[in-house]
Amino acid sequence: MPECVVCASEIENKGWCSRCELFADVLVGPGVSGRPSDAERADMEEVLAPDRGRTGETRWRSLLAAHAGSEDILWMKRRDPVADDEPVDGGAFPLTEEEVENGLQFLRQRLAGRAHPETHELRRLLQRGIPLPDGSWLNRGENVWSLDGEVVPGEMPYAHLLRAMTGTKNERRQVQECDFSLLLGVMGTLSMPRHHAQRRPRRHQGEHWRDVRMFLRLHQEVHGPLEGATLFFSWMEWIESILRSRHAAGERPRNWMQGMAWAHFRNRGRHRNEMPPEVPWADLAELGMPWVSRWDQETIGGTEWRSAEVWSGPALIVSRGRLFLRMLRGGRWKRVPLPPWPELWALLLSWQLSPPEHPAHRRLRTLQWIWDEPDGELIPAEQDCRALSLLHSVCDANDRCEYQEEGAPGIIVEGTSGLFYHVRCGQGAHGARFRVSGCTSAEQAHQGGGTPICIREHPGIQRLPAGDILASVVLTLMDDQRSQQNLGPLADFIRANIPHAAYRLKAEREWRGDRQVRGDQNRFFHMHNFGGWQRWTRAFPGLYEILIRLPLDSVMLLPREQRGRLLFEGNRFSMMVRDEEERELVEGLARATGWRPRGEHDAHVRWVRVDVPFERVRHWLVELLGPFQRRHGLRGAPPWWNLYRDPFPPANLPQRIPDWLNQPFDDGPEDLFDAA
């Protein structure tokens, strides 16, 4: 029986189990949404199967033969082919066919070989330009490409162009029939920045400051609204420069061809409910580009853009003058160079610019997944697989945690407070890879509602595997009563939804003063976590005050069990010791102030004060409290030992314990709840 590629659990079909799919975007990126169906794999395999085991070029020829004469290829054909004997350039410096051929061979040797040229040589050769068969010149100056003086967006695969123009007879024929003003303009949109409007004319460089990268906070692992239409918006933005050469002399382009309105919709800062401007579908249809009619039908005339929310990652990539297609190899995305065939470029470009849910675009995604093997799958890193297995074991071992695969997918967690939480993958607060919503009932959690809670990954630490992060979040929420001591937003949510937590806050304000609880003019405010019960910075300094005030031969009763109530003979002070870590701190404070264990009494260990140290107590406190503050304190808070006063000298011990201290420490409703 097939196993899940992540957690190795048994499943019906090859691939991922339903639980691991909930976290696929976090583990392997957004490309997992483009996983083809079995029917799509079968259709593409009919084309590739006869040539499995042969060279890549053989499979590419089969793919082109299967779509020969389709509109996805014909859109890049020239309407007025150039005669074979026509000179390349009829300008001031005409070149013969032999001179052009020698120049192209030289450029291919220097720019398209295995060794990449030096930067200064590359700039010089590209600035001089590459002659194209239609008589135009393609050159680059100051990293800006232009075709006969008209700016072309993005980057150009100049090495692939040179190989095509100096290649086989079939490759040269494809170049002769190619309309480079269309093909290169569309290809340039591939390498345009996805979330940054690239200003074309220099006179506009001061406009739209919102597009400057330094003012944006980008999270590259997630995608925003209408991400699936980003390439289409890029093409719309640059359609003016592509079509300008097609207008008659003196004719001005229409207003919709300015491109500025479309730059906004390639920016991540736009609002999700914004709609693109009205698209002139009739005018665009005259261009003969197949993706225009597909977007028209898919969006119902530009009134419904929901399908544009889907995004499966980049496909075609231009890098260092070469054209690549991202494909799966060994469970990882790899860049595979394409052959120098303009017809193949046009076919793949048309597929990529089509709507994400259109069959043409789905063919491209299927090709990416099954190029090397028919059952290709994305496989996370080994550490991510181990981390996700840990998360599964945590959820399986606890009844208060369950997976939800339908409706609002995620993990439903029930905390010790009786509240519920919905944890899901996706863009969270401050770039976190998860989102947490607090709910007052299980029904609300299963519906995906609730109040968002700001829980995030610490920006200063190395990014841990996603499974480890999610497992820690689930464990934190399962014990939310204790976790709120270190998570202010979680404490606020619990206070707002549990009545006794609100009463606790009211009593705390009456005792400490409302101004001090808010933290105004309070130096130690960020040491105290007012969402919890402040045990580390209130209970133990109070215990220390008792330990240094009691005289010699005083007795403290420490419970033998890990959890129990600490008592003093002859005094009313008492407090709960909740776990082994708190017991360790109690024993450390007792030893530092002269207390030693002396036998047992019923369910307690008797500690007796045998000494009144004075000189080294401060040094011992620093060594004792440092590790506890690093584990439980807030980053940047003042040292905890500042809350502990110097001990009393042996000859000046107080005569009595103050009334405000000689009473049971109020551990708060959490201990009452646990005791019940």
C-alpha positions as CSV (number, residue, x, y, z in Angstrom):
1,M,0.0,0.0,0.0
2,P,1.5,3.4,-0.9
3,E,2.8,5.7,1.9
4,C,2.7,9.4,2.5
5,V,6.0,11.0,1.3
6,V,6.1,13.1,4.5
7,C,5.0,11.0,7.5
8,A,5.1,7.5,5.9
9,S,1.5,6.7,6.9
10,E,-0.5,4.4,4.6
11,I,-2.7,6.2,2.1
12,E,-4.8,5.1,-0.9
13,N,-2.9,7.0,-3.6
14,K,0.7,8.1,-4.0
15,G,1.6,11.5,-2.6
16,W,0.6,13.3,0.6
17,C,-1.8,12.2,3.3
18,S,-4.7,14.5,4.1
19,R,-3.1,15.7,7.4
20,C,0.2,16.6,5.8
21,E,-1.5,18.5,3.0
22,L,-2.7,21.0,5.6
23,F,0.8,22.2,6.0
24,A,2.1,21.8,2.4
25,D,2.4,25.6,1.7
26,V,4.7,26.0,4.8
27,L,6.8,22.9,4.0
28,V,7.4,23.3,0.3
29,G,6.0,26.7,-0.7
30,P,3.0,27.7,-2.7
31,G,3.9,25.5,-5.7
32,V,2.1,22.6,-4.1
33,S,-1.2,24.1,-5.1
34,G,-0.2,23.4,-8.7
35,R,-0.1,19.6,-8.2
36,P,-1.8,18.0,-11.2
37,S,-4.6,15.6,-11.0
38,D,-4.4,12.0,-12.2
39,A,-6.3,12.8,-15.3
40,E,-3.9,15.7,-16.1
41,R,-0.9,13.5,-15.6
42,A,-2.3,10.9,-17.9
43,D,-3.0,13.4,-20.7
44,M,0.5,14.8,-20.6
45,E,2.1,11.3,-20.2
46,E,0.5,10.3,-23.5
47,V,2.8,12.9,-25.2
48,L,5.9,12.2,-23.2
49,A,5.7,8.5,-22.6
50,P,7.0,7.3,-26.0
51,D,10.2,9.3,-25.5
52,R,10.9,8.4,-21.8
53,G,14.5,7.6,-21.3
54,R,15.6,9.6,-24.4
55,T,17.1,13.1,-24.5
56,G,15.2,16.2,-23.4
57,E,15.2,17.6,-26.9
58,T,13.3,14.6,-28.2
59,R,10.6,15.1,-25.6
60,W,10.4,18.8,-26.5
61,R,10.0,18.0,-30.1
62,S,7.1,15.6,-29.2
63,L,5.5,18.4,-27.2
64,L,5.7,20.9,-30.1
65,A,4.4,18.3,-32.6
66,A,1.4,17.7,-30.3
67,H,0.5,21.4,-30.4
68,A,1.6,22.3,-33.9
69,G,-0.5,24.9,-35.5
70,S,-2.2,25.9,-32.2
71,E,-3.0,29.5,-31.4
72,D,-0.5,29.2,-28.5
73,I,2.3,29.2,-31.1
74,L,0.8,31.3,-34.0
75,W,0.5,34.5,-31.9
76,M,4.3,35.1,-32.2
77,K,4.4,34.6,-36.0
78,R,5.2,37.6,-38.2
79,R,2.3,38.9,-40.4
80,D,4.8,40.2,-43.0
81,P,7.7,37.8,-43.3
82,V,11.1,39.2,-44.3
83,A,12.6,38.0,-47.6
84,D,15.7,35.9,-47.3
85,D,17.8,38.2,-49.4
86,E,16.7,41.4,-47.7
87,P,19.5,43.3,-45.8
88,V,19.2,43.3,-42.1
89,D,19.4,47.0,-41.6
90,G,18.6,49.7,-44.2
91,G,19.8,52.6,-42.0
92,A,23.0,54.7,-42.1
93,F,25.3,51.6,-41.8
94,P,23.8,48.7,-43.8
95,L,25.3,45.3,-43.2
96,T,25.6,42.4,-45.6
97,E,24.4,39.0,-44.7
98,E,28.0,37.7,-44.4
99,E,28.9,40.5,-42.0
100,V,25.9,39.8,-39.9
101,E,26.6,36.1,-39.8
102,N,30.2,36.7,-38.7
103,G,29.1,39.1,-36.0
104,L,26.5,36.7,-34.6
105,Q,29.0,33.8,-34.5
106,F,31.4,36.0,-32.6
107,L,28.7,37.1,-30.1
108,R,27.6,33.5,-29.7
109,Q,31.2,32.5,-28.9
110,R,31.6,35.2,-26.3
111,L,28.1,35.4,-24.8
112,A,26.5,32.0,-25.2
113,G,29.5,29.7,-24.4
114,R,30.1,27.7,-21.2
115,A,32.3,30.4,-19.7
116,H,30.4,33.6,-18.8
117,P,32.1,36.8,-20.0
118,E,33.5,39.4,-17.7
119,T,31.2,42.1,-16.6
120,H,32.9,44.9,-18.5
121,E,33.0,42.8,-21.7
122,L,29.3,41.8,-21.3
123,R,28.2,45.4,-20.9
124,R,30.2,46.5,-24.0
125,L,29.0,43.8,-26.3
126,L,25.3,44.2,-25.2
127,Q,25.5,47.9,-25.6
128,R,26.6,47.6,-29.2
129,G,23.6,45.4,-29.8
130,I,22.4,42.2,-31.4
131,P,21.0,42.4,-35.0
132,L,17.7,40.6,-35.4
133,P,16.4,39.1,-38.7
134,D,13.6,41.6,-39.1
135,G,16.1,44.5,-39.3
136,S,15.8,45.7,-35.7
137,W,18.5,45.9,-33.1
138,L,18.3,44.6,-29.5
139,N,20.7,46.2,-27.1
140,R,21.2,47.0,-23.4
141,G,22.4,50.2,-21.7
142,E,22.5,50.8,-17.9
143,N,20.7,47.5,-17.4
144,V,17.7,48.6,-19.5
145,W,16.9,46.7,-22.7
146,S,15.6,48.4,-25.8
147,L,14.4,47.2,-29.2
148,D,15.0,49.9,-31.9
149,G,15.0,52.6,-29.2
150,E,11.8,51.3,-27.5
151,V,12.3,50.1,-23.9
152,V,11.6,46.4,-23.4
153,P,10.7,45.3,-19.8
154,G,12.7,42.9,-17.6
155,E,15.6,40.7,-18.8
156,M,16.2,39.1,-22.2
157,P,17.6,35.6,-22.9
158,Y,20.3,37.0,-25.2
159,A,22.3,33.7,-25.1
160,H,19.3,31.7,-26.3
161,L,18.6,34.2,-29.0
162,L,22.1,34.0,-30.3
163,R,22.0,30.2,-30.3
164,A,18.7,30.2,-32.2
165,M,20.0,32.7,-34.9
166,T,23.1,30.7,-35.4
167,G,21.7,27.2,-34.9
168,T,20.2,24.6,-37.2
169,K,18.0,25.2,-40.2
170,N,14.8,24.7,-38.3
171,E,15.9,27.0,-35.5
172,R,16.8,29.7,-38.1
173,R,13.4,29.3,-39.7
174,Q,11.6,29.8,-36.5
175,V,13.7,33.0,-35.9
176,Q,12.8,34.3,-39.4
177,E,9.1,33.9,-38.7
178,C,9.2,35.4,-35.2
179,D,7.7,38.8,-34.4
180,F,10.3,39.9,-31.8
181,S,8.4,43.1,-30.8
182,L,5.7,40.8,-29.4
183,L,7.8,37.8,-28.2
184,L,10.5,39.8,-26.4
185,G,8.0,42.2,-24.8
186,V,5.9,39.4,-23.4
187,M,9.0,37.5,-22.3
188,G,10.3,40.5,-20.4
189,T,7.3,40.5,-18.1
190,L,8.6,37.2,-16.7
191,S,11.5,38.9,-15.0
192,M,9.7,42.0,-13.8
193,P,9.7,42.3,-10.0
194,R,6.4,40.8,-8.8
195,H,5.8,43.3,-5.9
196,H,7.6,46.4,-7.1
197,A,6.5,48.6,-9.9
198,Q,9.5,49.2,-12.1
199,R,9.5,52.8,-13.3
200,R,10.3,52.8,-17.0
201,P,10.8,56.5,-17.9
202,R,13.4,58.3,-15.8
203,R,11.2,61.3,-15.5
204,H,8.7,59.3,-13.4
205,Q,11.3,58.0,-10.8
206,G,10.0,60.4,-8.1
207,E,6.4,59.2,-8.4
208,H,4.6,56.6,-6.3
209,W,6.8,56.4,-3.3
210,R,4.7,53.5,-2.0
211,D,6.4,51.3,-4.6
212,V,10.0,51.9,-3.3
213,R,11.2,48.7,-1.7
214,M,12.5,50.3,1.5
215,F,8.9,51.3,2.4
216,L,7.6,47.7,1.9
217,R,7.7,44.9,4.4
218,L,7.9,41.8,2.2
219,H,7.3,38.2,3.1
220,Q,8.4,36.3,0.0
221,E,7.1,32.9,1.2
222,V,3.4,33.9,0.9
223,H,1.4,35.4,-1.9
224,G,-1.2,38.2,-1.9
225,P,-4.5,38.8,-3.5
226,L,-4.8,38.3,-7.3
227,E,-1.3,36.8,-7.3
228,G,-2.3,34.4,-10.2
229,A,-2.9,37.4,-12.4
230,T,0.4,39.1,-11.7
231,L,2.0,38.3,-15.1
232,F,-1.2,39.4,-16.9
233,F,-1.1,42.7,-15.0
234,S,2.6,43.1,-15.9
235,W,1.8,42.5,-19.5
236,M,-1.0,45.1,-19.4
237,E,1.4,47.6,-17.7
238,W,3.9,47.3,-20.6
239,I,1.4,46.9,-23.5
240,E,1.9,50.5,-24.5
241,S,5.6,50.1,-25.2
242,I,5.0,46.8,-27.0
243,L,2.3,48.3,-29.3
244,R,3.6,51.8,-29.8
245,S,5.5,50.7,-33.0
246,R,2.2,49.4,-34.5
247,H,0.4,52.8,-34.5
248,A,0.4,54.9,-37.6
249,A,2.5,58.0,-37.7
250,G,1.1,60.7,-35.4
251,E,-1.5,58.4,-33.8
252,R,-1.5,58.5,-30.0
253,P,-2.2,55.4,-27.9
254,R,-5.4,55.3,-26.0
255,N,-5.7,56.1,-22.3
256,W,-6.0,52.5,-21.2
257,M,-2.6,51.8,-22.7
258,Q,-0.7,54.0,-20.2
259,G,0.1,51.1,-18.0
260,M,0.1,53.1,-14.7
261,A,-3.2,51.7,-13.5
262,W,-2.0,48.1,-13.8
263,A,1.2,48.7,-11.8
264,H,-0.9,49.0,-8.7
265,F,-2.2,45.5,-9.0
266,R,1.3,44.0,-9.0
267,N,1.9,45.6,-5.6
268,R,1.4,43.6,-2.4
269,G,0.2,46.8,-0.6
270,R,-3.1,46.9,-2.4
271,H,-6.4,46.1,-0.6
272,R,-7.8,42.6,-1.2
273,N,-11.3,44.0,-2.1
274,E,-9.9,46.3,-4.9
275,M,-10.9,45.5,-8.4
276,P,-8.7,46.1,-11.5
277,P,-9.7,48.8,-13.9
278,E,-12.0,48.0,-16.8
279,V,-10.2,45.9,-19.4
280,P,-10.7,46.8,-23.1
281,W,-11.2,43.2,-24.2
282,A,-12.3,44.1,-27.7
283,D,-9.2,46.1,-28.4
284,L,-6.9,43.5,-26.9
285,A,-8.5,40.7,-28.9
286,E,-7.2,42.3,-32.1
287,L,-3.7,41.4,-31.0
288,G,-4.4,37.7,-31.6
289,M,-2.9,36.6,-28.2
290,P,-4.8,33.6,-26.9
291,W,-4.5,34.4,-23.2
292,V,-6.6,37.6,-23.7
293,S,-9.8,35.7,-24.6
294,R,-9.1,33.2,-21.8
295,W,-8.9,35.9,-19.2
296,D,-12.1,37.5,-20.7
297,Q,-14.0,34.2,-20.3
298,E,-12.5,33.3,-16.9
299,T,-13.2,36.6,-15.3
300,I,-16.6,37.1,-17.0
301,G,-15.5,40.3,-18.7
302,G,-13.3,41.4,-15.9
303,T,-16.0,41.4,-13.2
304,E,-15.0,38.3,-11.4
305,W,-11.3,37.8,-10.4
306,R,-11.6,35.0,-7.9
307,S,-9.7,32.5,-10.0
308,A,-6.8,34.9,-10.0
309,E,-6.2,34.2,-6.2
310,V,-4.6,30.8,-7.1
311,W,-0.8,30.9,-7.5
312,S,1.5,28.0,-8.0
313,G,4.9,29.7,-8.0
314,P,7.0,30.8,-11.0
315,A,7.5,28.7,-14.0
316,L,9.6,30.3,-16.8
317,I,12.7,32.2,-15.6
318,V,15.2,34.3,-17.4
319,S,18.7,34.2,-15.7
320,R,22.1,35.3,-17.1
321,G,20.8,35.5,-20.6
322,R,19.2,32.0,-20.6
323,L,15.7,30.8,-20.4
324,F,14.8,28.1,-17.8
325,L,11.7,26.2,-16.7
326,R,11.3,25.2,-13.1
327,M,10.8,21.4,-12.9
328,L,10.7,18.7,-10.3
329,R,13.8,16.6,-10.0
330,G,14.2,14.3,-7.0
331,G,11.4,16.0,-5.1
332,R,13.0,19.5,-5.4
333,W,12.5,22.4,-7.8
334,K,15.3,22.7,-10.3
335,R,15.9,25.1,-13.2
336,V,16.0,23.2,-16.5
337,P,17.3,25.1,-19.6
338,L,15.1,25.2,-22.6
339,P,16.2,24.6,-26.2
340,P,16.7,27.7,-28.4
341,W,13.3,27.3,-30.2
342,P,11.1,30.4,-30.3
343,E,8.0,28.3,-31.1
344,L,8.5,26.4,-27.8
345,W,9.1,29.7,-25.9
346,A,5.8,31.1,-27.4
347,L,3.9,27.9,-26.4
348,L,5.1,28.0,-22.8
349,L,4.6,31.7,-22.5
350,S,1.0,31.5,-23.7
351,W,0.4,28.7,-21.2
352,Q,1.9,30.7,-18.3
353,L,0.0,33.9,-19.1
354,S,-3.3,32.0,-19.1
355,P,-5.6,32.0,-16.0
356,P,-4.4,29.7,-13.3
357,E,-7.4,27.3,-13.6
358,H,-7.5,27.3,-17.4
359,P,-6.5,23.9,-19.1
360,A,-3.7,25.6,-20.9
361,H,-2.1,26.8,-17.6
362,R,-2.7,23.5,-16.0
363,R,-0.8,21.8,-18.9
364,L,2.2,23.9,-18.0
365,R,2.0,22.9,-14.3
366,T,1.6,19.3,-15.2
367,L,4.7,19.5,-17.4
368,Q,6.6,20.9,-14.5
369,W,5.7,18.0,-12.2
370,I,6.1,15.0,-14.5
371,W,8.9,16.0,-16.8
372,D,11.4,13.6,-15.2
373,E,9.0,10.9,-13.9
374,P,5.2,10.4,-14.3
375,D,4.5,10.4,-10.5
376,G,6.7,13.3,-9.5
377,E,6.0,14.8,-6.1
378,L,7.4,17.6,-4.0
379,I,9.2,16.2,-1.0
380,P,10.1,18.4,2.1
381,A,13.5,18.3,3.7
382,E,14.2,15.4,6.1
383,Q,14.2,17.7,9.1
384,D,10.7,19.0,8.1
385,C,9.4,15.5,7.8
386,R,10.7,14.6,11.2
387,A,9.2,17.8,12.7
388,L,5.8,17.1,11.1
389,S,5.8,13.6,12.5
390,L,6.4,15.1,15.9
391,L,3.4,17.3,15.4
392,H,1.2,14.3,14.4
393,S,2.4,12.4,17.5
394,V,1.5,15.3,19.8
395,C,-2.0,15.6,18.4
396,D,-2.6,11.8,18.4
397,A,-1.5,11.5,22.0
398,N,-3.9,14.2,23.3
399,D,-7.7,14.3,23.3
400,R,-7.8,18.1,23.4
401,C,-6.2,18.4,19.9
402,E,-7.7,17.3,16.6
403,Y,-7.2,17.9,12.9
404,Q,-9.9,19.5,10.8
405,E,-9.6,18.8,7.1
406,E,-12.9,20.1,5.8
407,G,-14.4,23.6,6.0
408,A,-11.7,25.7,7.7
409,P,-8.7,23.3,7.6
410,G,-6.3,23.5,10.6
411,I,-5.8,22.2,14.1
412,I,-8.4,22.6,16.8
413,V,-6.9,22.9,20.3
414,E,-8.7,23.1,23.6
415,G,-6.8,24.9,26.4
416,T,-6.8,24.3,30.1
417,S,-8.9,27.5,30.5
418,G,-11.8,25.9,28.6
419,L,-11.3,28.1,25.6
420,F,-10.6,26.8,22.0
421,Y,-8.0,27.8,19.4
422,H,-7.8,27.3,15.7
423,V,-4.3,27.0,14.3
424,R,-3.7,27.1,10.5
425,C,-0.9,27.7,8.1
426,G,-0.6,30.9,6.2
427,Q,0.7,34.5,6.6
428,G,0.5,35.4,10.2
429,A,1.6,38.3,12.4
430,H,5.0,39.8,11.7
431,G,5.9,37.2,9.0
432,A,4.9,34.1,11.1
433,R,4.2,30.9,9.2
434,F,1.0,30.3,11.1
435,R,-2.2,32.0,12.3
436,V,-4.0,31.5,15.6
437,S,-7.6,32.4,16.3
438,G,-9.1,32.3,19.8
439,C,-12.7,30.9,20.1
440,T,-15.1,30.7,23.0
441,S,-16.7,27.4,21.8
442,A,-15.8,24.3,19.8
443,E,-18.4,25.2,17.2
444,Q,-16.8,28.5,16.5
445,A,-13.4,26.9,16.2
446,H,-14.7,24.4,13.7
447,Q,-16.2,27.2,11.6
448,G,-12.8,29.0,11.4
449,G,-14.1,32.1,13.3
450,G,-12.8,33.7,16.5
451,T,-10.5,36.5,17.5
452,P,-7.0,36.7,15.9
453,I,-4.2,36.3,18.5
454,C,-0.8,37.8,17.8
455,I,1.6,34.9,18.4
456,R,4.7,35.0,16.2
457,E,8.1,33.5,15.8
458,H,11.0,35.4,17.4
459,P,12.8,37.4,14.7
460,G,16.2,37.0,16.3
461,I,16.5,33.2,16.2
462,Q,17.2,31.0,13.3
463,R,14.0,29.8,11.5
464,L,13.2,26.4,12.8
465,P,11.4,23.7,10.8
466,A,7.7,24.4,10.3
467,G,6.7,21.2,12.2
468,D,8.7,22.2,15.3
469,I,7.1,25.6,15.3
470,L,3.6,24.3,14.9
471,A,4.1,21.6,17.6
472,S,5.4,24.2,20.1
473,V,2.4,26.5,19.3
474,V,-0.1,23.6,19.8
475,L,1.6,22.6,23.1
476,T,1.6,26.2,24.3
477,L,-2.1,26.6,23.6
478,M,-3.0,23.3,25.3
479,D,-1.7,24.8,28.5
480,D,-2.9,28.3,27.9
481,Q,-3.3,29.1,31.6
482,R,0.4,28.8,32.2
483,S,1.5,30.1,28.7
484,Q,-0.3,33.4,29.2
485,Q,2.4,34.4,31.7
486,N,4.8,34.9,28.7
487,L,2.3,35.8,26.0
488,G,0.5,39.1,26.5
489,P,-2.0,38.7,23.5
490,L,-3.0,35.3,24.8
491,A,-3.5,36.6,28.3
492,D,-5.6,39.5,26.9
493,F,-7.9,37.0,25.1
494,I,-8.3,34.8,28.2
495,R,-9.1,37.8,30.4
496,A,-11.7,39.0,28.0
497,N,-13.5,35.7,27.8
498,I,-13.1,34.2,31.3
499,P,-15.0,36.0,34.1
500,H,-12.7,35.2,37.0
501,A,-9.7,36.5,35.0
502,A,-11.4,39.9,34.7
503,Y,-12.1,39.8,38.5
504,R,-8.4,39.1,39.1
505,L,-7.4,42.1,37.0
506,K,-9.8,44.3,38.9
507,A,-8.4,43.2,42.3
508,E,-4.9,43.6,41.1
509,R,-5.6,47.2,40.1
510,E,-7.1,47.9,43.5
511,W,-4.0,46.5,45.3
512,R,-1.3,47.9,43.0
513,G,-3.1,51.0,41.6
514,D,-4.5,51.3,38.1
515,R,-1.6,53.5,36.9
516,Q,1.0,51.0,38.0
517,V,-0.9,48.0,36.4
518,R,-0.9,49.9,33.1
519,G,2.8,50.3,33.4
520,D,3.0,54.1,33.4
521,Q,6.2,55.3,35.1
522,N,6.9,51.8,36.3
523,R,10.5,50.7,35.6
524,F,9.7,47.0,36.1
525,F,6.5,46.9,34.1
526,H,7.9,44.7,31.3
527,M,9.3,42.3,33.9
528,H,5.8,41.6,35.2
529,N,3.5,39.8,32.8
530,F,0.1,41.1,33.9
531,G,-1.7,38.6,31.7
532,G,-0.6,35.8,34.1
533,W,-0.3,35.7,37.9
534,Q,3.3,37.2,38.1
535,R,4.7,34.3,40.0
536,W,8.3,34.7,39.0
537,T,8.4,38.4,39.9
538,R,6.0,38.5,42.8
539,A,5.6,35.1,44.6
540,F,9.3,34.3,44.9
541,P,10.5,37.8,45.9
542,G,7.8,37.5,48.6
543,L,9.1,34.1,49.7
544,Y,12.6,35.6,49.9
545,E,11.3,38.3,52.2
546,I,10.1,35.6,54.6
547,L,13.3,33.6,54.4
548,I,15.6,36.5,55.3
549,R,13.3,37.8,58.2
550,L,12.7,34.6,60.2
551,P,15.1,33.9,63.1
552,L,17.4,30.9,63.6
553,D,15.7,27.5,64.2
554,S,12.6,28.6,62.2
555,V,11.0,25.7,60.3
556,M,9.8,25.6,56.7
557,L,7.7,22.7,55.4
558,L,8.4,21.9,51.7
559,P,6.1,19.3,50.1
560,R,7.8,16.0,49.2
561,E,5.6,15.7,46.0
562,Q,6.4,17.7,42.9
563,R,3.3,19.8,43.5
564,G,2.0,21.0,46.9
565,R,1.7,23.8,49.4
566,L,4.7,25.3,51.1
567,L,4.2,26.2,54.8
568,F,6.0,27.8,57.7
569,E,5.6,26.8,61.4
570,G,4.2,29.6,63.4
571,N,3.5,31.9,60.4
572,R,0.5,32.3,58.1
573,F,2.5,32.7,54.9
574,S,2.1,29.9,52.4
575,M,2.2,29.4,48.6
576,M,1.7,26.7,46.0
577,V,4.8,24.9,44.5
578,R,3.5,23.9,41.0
579,D,6.3,21.9,39.4
580,E,9.9,20.7,39.7
581,E,11.3,23.9,38.3
582,E,9.6,26.0,41.0
583,R,10.8,23.6,43.6
584,E,14.3,24.0,42.4
585,L,14.1,27.8,42.8
586,V,12.6,27.5,46.3
587,E,15.4,25.2,47.5
588,G,18.0,27.5,45.9
589,L,16.6,30.6,47.7
590,A,16.4,28.6,51.0
591,R,20.1,27.5,50.8
592,A,21.2,31.0,49.8
593,T,19.6,32.4,53.0
594,G,20.9,29.8,55.5
595,W,18.2,27.1,55.4
596,R,19.0,23.4,55.4
597,P,16.9,20.2,55.2
598,R,16.5,18.3,58.5
599,G,14.4,15.2,58.1
600,E,10.7,14.8,57.1
601,H,7.4,15.5,58.7
602,D,4.3,13.7,57.3
603,A,4.1,14.7,53.6
604,H,6.7,17.5,53.9
605,V,10.4,17.9,54.2
606,R,11.5,20.0,57.2
607,W,13.9,22.9,56.4
608,V,15.5,24.7,59.4
609,R,17.3,28.0,59.4
610,V,20.8,27.2,60.7
611,D,22.7,30.4,59.5
612,V,22.2,34.0,58.7
613,P,24.6,34.7,55.8
614,F,25.2,38.3,54.7
615,E,28.3,38.8,52.6
616,R,27.8,36.4,49.6
617,V,24.0,36.3,49.4
618,R,23.9,38.8,46.5
619,H,26.4,36.8,44.5
620,W,24.5,33.6,45.0
621,L,21.2,35.3,44.0
622,V,22.7,36.4,40.7
623,E,24.0,32.9,39.9
624,L,20.6,31.4,40.9
625,L,18.2,33.7,39.2
626,G,20.1,34.1,35.9
627,P,19.1,30.8,34.3
628,F,15.5,31.2,35.4
629,Q,15.2,34.7,33.9
630,R,16.7,33.4,30.6
631,R,14.1,30.7,30.4
632,H,11.0,32.6,31.6
633,G,11.8,36.3,31.5
634,L,11.2,38.9,28.7
635,R,14.0,39.9,26.4
636,G,15.6,43.2,27.5
637,A,13.9,43.3,31.0
638,P,15.9,44.4,34.0
639,P,17.6,41.7,36.0
640,W,15.3,39.8,38.4
641,W,17.7,40.1,41.3
642,N,17.0,43.8,41.4
643,L,13.7,42.8,43.0
644,Y,15.5,41.0,45.9
645,R,16.8,43.3,48.7
646,D,20.0,42.7,50.6
647,P,19.6,40.3,53.6
648,F,19.5,41.6,57.2
649,P,22.7,41.3,59.2
650,P,22.6,38.6,61.9
651,A,22.4,41.2,64.7
652,N,19.5,43.2,63.1
653,L,16.9,40.6,62.2
654,P,13.4,42.1,62.4
655,Q,11.3,41.4,65.5
656,R,8.2,40.5,63.6
657,I,6.8,39.8,60.1
658,P,4.8,42.6,58.6
659,D,1.0,42.0,58.3
660,W,1.0,42.5,54.6
661,L,3.5,39.7,54.2
662,N,2.3,37.3,56.9
663,Q,-0.6,35.9,55.0
664,P,-1.1,33.2,52.3
665,F,0.1,34.3,48.9
666,D,-2.9,34.6,46.5
667,D,-2.0,32.2,43.7
668,G,-5.0,33.3,41.7
669,P,-7.9,31.3,40.2
670,E,-5.5,29.1,38.2
671,D,-4.5,27.2,41.4
672,L,-8.1,27.0,42.6
673,F,-9.1,25.6,39.2
674,D,-6.2,23.0,39.3
675,A,-7.0,22.0,42.8
676,A,-10.7,21.4,41.9
